[in-house]
Amino acid sequence: MSDIAIIGGTGLGAIEGFSIERKEEVETPWGSPSAPLCHGELRIESDAPGSGYGIIFLARHGDPHAIPPHRINYRANLHALHSRGVRRIIAVTAVGGIRADIEEGGIVIPDQIIDYTWGRGHSFFDGESDPNSMHADFTHPYCLDLRADLLAAARRAGLEVVDGGTYAATQGPRLETAAEVDRIERDGGDIVGMTGMPEAALAREIGIAYANCSVIANRAAGRGSKDLSMESILVHIESGMVTVRRLIEAFFADERKRQKAPDQ
């Protein structure tokens, strides 16, 4: 059983070095997850045969990629992972860049969220739970330790990533208008995506350490010199995912070292 999972979105349909040992269909009180849980082993180049790291991979939009952001069963996804012993999640998302210094193809490890979504299953609390446990502290929406580990791995691997930024979660599936992006920027948003919430909040409610790795797929509406096209978006996603895969490999290389380190 693995304690860590990767939730992949647009562009991350597979992870280099990850061999799937089995796919598991899971049912939860909230229905079925987006896809079967892929249990397997992630091997990095420095690993000896048979010494890879066990992880679970979940395709957020389904396999094949077919579920739009507003129809994802986030509660089922998080509950299924938690029920299989997952205690840490690295969530990979594709986003639009608002801030001028955040370039297409770049990587952001955000530290804050603004939620503009509606009508989604935003909480595990349904009115029958202990009222004293309903209000999860969401001051820091991403796990500080997991973020720090990702950033440290990026530094050691020589990867350029942006440390911090506010992820603005919009409803989708359409892209935003230029006026909406203007509003988001006034609110303090640096990047804009469609799947960051309620995924992060549900992870907090259920006690899973959660961090986000965002790939800049495009300049947000009104911020680029050209109209948006899916062709250019996919090009930038693929470029960014090369960096994401290197970051994941560096993270697990560090994780292996932490496992082998003697107790202090």
C-alpha positions in Angstrom: 0.0 0.0 0.0 1.4 3.4 -0.9 1.0 6.6 1.1 1.4 8.9 -1.8 -0.6 9.6 -5.0 -0.3 11.7 -8.1 -3.5 13.1 -9.6 -2.8 13.9 -13.2 -4.8 16.3 -15.3 -4.6 17.5 -18.9 -1.3 16.5 -20.4 -0.2 14.0 -17.7 -1.7 10.8 -18.9 1.3 8.8 -18.0 4.5 9.1 -15.9 7.8 8.0 -17.3 9.3 5.2 -15.2 5.9 4.3 -13.7 4.9 0.6 -14.2 1.3 -0.2 -13.5 0.9 -3.4 -11.4 -2.8 -3.3 -11.2 -5.9 -1.1 -11.8 -8.5 -1.0 -9.1 -12.1 -0.1 -9.4 -13.3 1.6 -6.2 -16.8 2.5 -5.1 -17.3 5.3 -2.5 -20.3 6.8 -0.7 -20.1 9.5 -3.3 -20.0 7.2 -6.3 -17.1 6.2 -8.6 -13.8 8.1 -9.0 -12.9 9.5 -12.4 -10.9 6.4 -13.3 -9.6 3.2 -11.8 -6.7 3.7 -9.3 -3.5 2.7 -10.9 -1.2 1.0 -8.3 2.4 0.6 -9.4 6.0 1.4 -9.0 7.9 4.5 -10.0 11.5 3.8 -10.8 14.1 6.5 -11.3 17.4 6.1 -13.0 19.4 5.8 -9.8 17.1 3.0 -8.5 18.3 -0.6 -8.5 15.8 -3.1 -10.1 13.0 -3.8 -7.7 13.7 -0.8 -5.5 11.2 1.7 -7.0 8.7 3.7 -5.0 5.1 2.6 -4.8 2.6 5.2 -5.8 -1.0 5.4 -6.9 -1.9 7.4 -10.0 -5.4 8.8 -10.7 -6.4 10.4 -14.0 -8.5 13.3 -12.9 -10.4 13.6 -16.2 -10.9 9.9 -16.7 -9.2 7.4 -18.9 -9.7 8.2 -21.7 -9.7 12.0 -20.9 -13.4 12.8 -21.2 -14.7 14.4 -17.9 -14.9 18.2 -18.0 -13.8 20.1 -14.8 -17.2 20.9 -13.5 -18.3 17.2 -13.8 -15.4 15.6 -12.0 -16.5 13.7 -8.9 -13.9 15.2 -6.6 -15.3 13.7 -3.4 -15.2 10.2 -4.9 -11.6 10.8 -6.1 -10.3 11.9 -2.7 -12.3 9.4 -0.7 -11.0 6.5 -2.9 -7.4 7.6 -2.4 -7.8 8.1 1.3 -9.5 4.6 1.7 -6.4 3.1 0.1 -4.0 4.6 2.6 -2.9 7.7 0.6 -1.7 10.5 3.0 0.1 12.7 0.5 -1.0 14.0 -2.9 0.9 15.8 -5.7 -1.8 17.3 -7.9 -0.7 18.3 -11.5 -2.9 20.9 -13.2 -2.8 23.0 -16.4 -3.5 26.7 -16.0 -3.5 30.1 -17.6 -0.9 32.6 -16.6 -2.0 36.1 -15.4 1.1 37.5 -13.7 3.5 39.0 -16.3 6.5 37.0 -15.1 4.8 33.6 -15.4 5.6 32.3 -18.8 4.0 29.7 -21.0 5.4 26.3 -20.4 6.6 27.3 -16.9 5.8 25.6 -13.6 4.2 27.3 -10.6 4.0 25.7 -7.1 1.1 27.9 -5.7 0.6 28.7 -2.1 -2.9 30.2 -2.1 -6.3 29.7 -3.7 -9.3 31.8 -4.6 -12.4 29.7 -5.3 -14.9 31.0 -8.0 -16.5 27.6 -8.6 -20.1 26.7 -7.8 -22.4 23.7 -7.8 -19.7 21.2 -7.1 -19.6 18.8 -4.2 -17.4 21.0 -2.1 -17.4 19.2 1.2 -17.6 15.7 2.8 -19.8 17.2 5.6 -23.4 16.6 4.7 -25.2 17.8 7.8 -25.0 14.5 9.6 -21.4 14.8 10.8 -20.0 16.2 14.0 -20.7 20.0 13.7 -17.5 20.7 15.6 -15.4 19.1 12.8 -17.1 20.9 9.9 -14.8 23.9 9.6 -11.4 22.8 8.4 -8.6 25.4 8.8 -7.8 26.5 5.2 -5.5 29.4 6.0 -2.7 27.7 4.1 -4.5 25.6 1.5 -1.5 23.6 0.4 0.7 21.5 2.7 3.7 23.6 3.7 6.0 20.6 4.1 5.0 18.9 0.8 5.4 22.3 -1.0 8.9 22.7 0.5 9.9 19.2 -0.6 8.8 19.9 -4.2 10.7 23.2 -4.2 13.8 21.6 -2.7 13.7 18.9 -5.4 13.4 21.5 -8.1 16.4 23.3 -6.8 18.6 20.2 -6.6 17.5 19.2 -10.1 18.3 22.6 -11.5 14.7 23.2 -12.6 13.2 26.7 -12.7 9.8 26.8 -10.9 7.9 29.7 -9.5 7.7 29.5 -5.7 4.2 30.7 -4.7 1.3 32.3 -6.3 -2.5 32.4 -6.0 -4.5 29.8 -8.0 -7.9 31.1 -9.1 -10.3 28.2 -9.6 -13.0 29.0 -12.1 -16.0 26.9 -13.1 -15.2 26.0 -16.7 -15.3 24.3 -19.0 -15.1 27.4 -21.1 -12.1 29.7 -20.8 -12.5 33.0 -19.1 -13.3 36.4 -20.6 -10.7 39.2 -20.5 -12.9 41.1 -18.1 -13.1 38.0 -15.8 -9.3 37.8 -15.8 -9.1 41.5 -15.0 -11.3 40.9 -12.0 -9.2 37.8 -10.9 -6.1 39.9 -11.1 -7.6 42.6 -9.0 -8.5 39.9 -6.5 -4.9 38.8 -6.3 -5.0 35.8 -8.7 -1.7 34.9 -10.4 -2.8 31.8 -12.3 -6.2 30.5 -13.4 -7.4 26.9 -13.7 -10.6 24.9 -13.4 -9.7 21.9 -11.2 -7.9 23.3 -8.1 -11.1 23.4 -6.1 -12.7 21.7 -4.4 -9.9 19.1 -4.7 -7.6 21.0 -2.3 -10.3 21.6 0.3 -11.5 18.0 0.3 -7.9 16.8 0.8 -7.7 19.1 3.9 -11.0 17.9 5.3 -10.0 14.3 5.0 -6.5 14.8 6.4 -4.4 14.3 3.3 -1.3 16.5 2.7 -1.8 18.1 -0.7 0.4 20.3 -3.0 -0.2 21.6 -6.5 2.1 21.7 -9.4 0.7 23.9 -12.1 1.8 24.0 -15.8 1.3 27.3 -17.6 -0.6 26.2 -20.7 -1.3 29.7 -22.0 -1.5 33.4 -21.2 -4.9 34.1 -19.7 -7.5 35.9 -21.7 -6.4 39.5 -22.5 -2.8 38.8 -21.4 -1.3 37.4 -24.5 -0.6 38.9 -27.9 -2.7 36.3 -29.8 -6.1 34.7 -29.5 -6.1 31.4 -27.6 -6.0 28.2 -29.6 -6.1 24.6 -28.4 -3.1 23.8 -30.6 -0.8 26.3 -28.9 -2.2 25.3 -25.5 -1.3 21.7 -26.0 2.2 22.6 -27.2 2.9 24.5 -24.0 1.3 21.8 -21.8 3.6 19.2 -23.4 6.6 21.4 -22.9 5.7 22.0 -19.3 5.0 18.3 -18.6 8.6 17.5 -19.5 9.6 19.6 -16.5 6.9 18.1 -14.3 8.2 14.6 -15.0 11.7 15.7 -14.1 10.4 17.3 -11.0 8.5 14.2 -10.0 11.7 12.1 -10.5 13.7 14.5 -8.4 11.1 14.5 -5.7 11.1 10.7 -5.4 14.9 10.6 -5.6 14.9 12.8 -2.5 12.1 10.7 -0.9 14.3 7.6 -1.4 17.2 9.4 0.4 14.9 10.4 3.3 13.8 6.8 3.7 17.3 5.5 3.8 18.5 8.2 6.2 19.1 6.9 9.8 16.7 8.2 12.5 17.9 11.3 14.2 
